[in-house]
Amino acid sequence: MSDEIDILTEEAVRACLSKGSPVRRVICLETVDSTNTYAKRLAQSGAESGTLVIANQQTAGRGRRGHSFVSPPGTGLYMTLILRPTADMELFQIITVAAAVAVCLTLEALTEARPLIKWVNDICLRCGDTGEERKVCGILSEAVTDTGTGSVGSVVVGLGINLTTRNFGGLEGIAGSVFPEAGTKSVGRPPIAAGIAERLMDFAGRLGDPDLISAYRKRSLLLGREITYSQDGETRRARALDVDAQGGLVVENENGQTLTLRSGEVCQVRPLKS
């Protein structure tokens, strides 16, 4: 991939947006602490829905539960989209589901990758040589409180995607890249950013659409497999059965009880025992 097609500028991203795009504003930064932190400040200052923040590098990239996200310059796509959804905030988790599907659909359209979703905020790819799943994308959705009313006025959806990253800060056995080898056919960051942002804006306008959950289920890494998940400080084992209409993970625990997870984190995935 030539450096010219991978330059992150407002003009380059806008050139990849469709006519009449719902993406209203594009801000490209060379370096930022965190695109989510930057976007939250904009949202509190009244930035409109469809404002897209992209950085070439993050110095303090953030993931869920206080985890950091390694964000070296030039090798990944680090972006945050500001949304002001009109749907009930009970559908907040669906926004992360929508982001995961938007990432998958964009990568499928522009690359040879076939991504899978690990509930609820990680996108993985299977390694060709071992079949192991490696995390290539993390999603962090955060509600932004209106300083005047104290109510939730907007949501920022942050995405960090490893495209050509090789150094994962000690997470080499867990993390991977969309384009793992030098010389692999790849595309620049502007069309990927534009594709994800437009798809997410589209989904944000129809969070209750059953087609969204259907697309999510189709790309789930977990369904039909045994998992270990952590919740409320405890680790449990279960079998993943389904994803419900609100984005919850339906599981069967070791006692044969069916539960729906709305919080927590899946920390291990195993094939079902025959």
N, C-alpha and C positions, 0 to 999 in steps of 0.2 A: 504494500500500500504506500503510495507516495505521500510525502508530508503535505503537499498542496491540497489534496482532497480531504485532509484530516484537520485542517486549520479551523479552530473554533472561533467564529466571529458571528455577530448578529446577522450580517449579510449572508453568510454561508448557510446558517440555519434557516433564515427566512426563505432562501432560494429553494429549500426542500419542503416548505409548507404548501399545502394545497390552496387553491384560490378560495377566498372567503374563510380562511382558517379561523377556528375559535381561539387559537393562541394569539393573545393580544399584544404582548410585549415580550421581547427577548433580551436578556441581560447576560453577556458573556464576560467572565472574569478570568484573569490569569491565575490568581491565587486567592483563596478565601479560607477562613477557618472551617466553616461548614456551610454548604449551600442551604441547608434547612434553617440554620441560625440566621443567615442573611435574609432568607425569604420570610421568616417570621417577623423580622423587623419591618420589612416592606409591608407585610399584611397588616400589621398593627398601625401602620401609617396610612392605610387605605388603599393599598395596591389592588387592582382589579383581578377578578378571576381570569385565569389564562395567562398570568405573568409567569414566565419561565426563566429560571436562573440556572446558568451552566458555568462550571469552573474547570479549568485545565488541571488544577491541583487543589486538594484540601489539606490543610495542615492539622485539622482536628475533626476529621470525618467521624460521624457518629452512626451507630447502629442501635438496635433495640436493647433495652435493659442495661444501658450505659456502656455497651461494647464500642470499641473504636473500629473504624473502617479505614484500612490502609489505602491511601489515595495518591499514589505517586504521579508526577506530571507526565502528561502526554500518552499514558497507556490505558486510561479508563475514561468512562463517561460519568461525570458527577453532576447531577441535575436535580432541581426541585421545582415543582409546579404548584402555584397557589390556586386553590379552588374555593369557591364560595357556594357549596352545594345547596340546592333548594329542598332536597329530601330531608326527612326527619333524621336527626343525628343518631337515632338508633341504628341507622344503616352505616354508621361510621366505619365498622370493620369491612364493609363491602368495598369501601374506597381502596383499601389495601388489596383486596381481591381483584378489583378493577385494574390496579396498577400492575399486578402480577400478570394478568392476562394481556394487558397492553404491551408489556415487555416481550412476552412469548410470541404474540402475533407479529410484532415488529421484527424480532430476530428471525422468525420463520420466513417472513416475507423478503428479508434483505440478505440472509445468510443461509448456509447449509445446516445451521444448528437446529436441534430439536429439543428445546428446553423443557424442563419439568419443574413443577412448583412444590416446594416443601412448605407445608403450612406454617405460617401464612405469608411470611415475608421474604423467603429465600428462593432464588431461581438457581437450578442446578443443571449441569450437563453430565452425561455419562462419558467417561474416558474410553476411547476406542480400544486401548490395549488391555485394560483391566476390567472395564465395565463399572468401575466405581463412580459414584456421583460426587462431583465437585461443585461447590458454590461459586457461581460467577456473578451473582447480583444480589444485593440486599436492598430492602425497602423499609423506609421509616416514615410512617404517617403520623403527623402531630396536629392536634387541635390548637387553634390560636384564639385566645380570649380577647374580646373587644375591651380595651382599657376603659371605655366610657360606660358600657352597660354591664360588664362582667360576664356576658354570655359568650358562647362560642360563635365567632363570626366567620371563621374561615378554617381551612385545613391546608397544611403544606405536606406534599408527598415527595419525599426524597428518594432518589435512586442512585446507587453506585454500582456500575457495571465494569467488571474487569474484561477489557477487550484484548489487549496484548500484554497485560501485566505478567511479569515473571517472578518478581520478588513480593512475597505475601507476608513478610514480617513474621516468619515462624509458623505460618498456617499452611505450608506447602502441601500437607496431607489432606487438607480440608478444602482449600480454595483452588480455583482454576480460572481459566480465561476462555472467552468465546473463540479467540484465535490463538491456540496454545503454542503454535510453532512458527518460527520465522519463515516467511515465504508462503504461509497459508493465505488462500484467497480471502480478502477481507474488504470491508467497506469503511468509509470515514465516519466520524462521530456525528457530523451534522444531520445526515439522513436518519440515523438511529434516534437521535434526540427528537427530531421533528415527528417521526413516526410514533414514538411512544407518547409524546405530549398530545398529539391530535387524537389518538385512540383513547387516551385517558380522559380527555375533555369530553369525548363522545359518550363514554361509559358513565361519566359523572352526571350526565343529564338523564340517565335511565338506570339508576342503581338497582331498581327492583326488577329489571328485565331478567327473566329466567334463562335467557340465552347466555348471560354473563356467567352464572353459576355452572351452566352446562359446559361452557368452554373451559372453566376452571377445573371441573371434575375430569375432563378429558385429558388434562395435562398434569394431573396430580401425581406426585411421586409416591404418595403414601397409601392410597386406597388399595386394600387387599394385602397389606403388609403389616408385620408386627413392628411396633414402635416403642420407644421409651420416651416419656414426656415428663417434664417438671412443671409442677403447679403448687403454689402456696408453700414453697420450700420443701416439697416432697417429690420423689421420683417414682414413677409408676410405669408398669408395662401394660400394653393393650394392643388390640388389633384395629386398624383404621378401616371404617366401614363406608363412610360417606361424608359429603360436605353439604350442610343444610342451606336453606334459602338465605340465611343471614351470614353465611360464611363460617359457621361453627363446624368443628371437626367432630363427627359422630364416631365413637369408638366403643368397642366391647372390652371391658376390663378383665382381669384375670379371674374374677368371680362370676363372669358371664353376664354382668350388668351392662346395659347400654347407656352411655353418657354422651353429652355434647359439650365439647370444650370450647369456651369462649375466650379463654386466656391461657397463658402458659407457653411452653416452648418444647417442640419436638427435638430431642437431643440425640436420638439414634434411630435408624431405620434398618430393619432386617427383612429378608425374604420370609414368606410364610413357610412354616414347617409342613412337609408333606405328610 
